[in-house]
């Protein structure tokens, strides 16, 4: 799914849902994608290693892609 094709309301709801499942992963997405922080900056902000941040980033992106794809299919 291309970012330009994402409904902003769906994204907002998906991030809220992700935060209930794993708040740190949701924060990683927010800091990297919306905050524009680099990996080291985001890791320092969260008090985690860059390796942990990278794992969380991958998990969060995959979860959001799946969630947003399913939201798109329900329309």
Long-range contacts (C-beta under 8 A, 24 or more apart in sequence): 1-65, 1-68, 1-69, 1-72, 5-72, 6-68, 7-71, 7-72, 10-68, 10-71, 10-72, 11-64, 11-68, 13-71, 14-64, 14-67, 14-68, 14-71, 15-64, 17-67, 18-60, 18-63, 18-64, 18-67, 21-63, 22-56, 22-59, 22-60, 24-48, 24-56, 25-56, 25-59, 25-60, 25-63, 26-60, 28-53, 28-56, 28-57, 28-60, 29-57, 29-60, 29-61, 29-64, 32-57
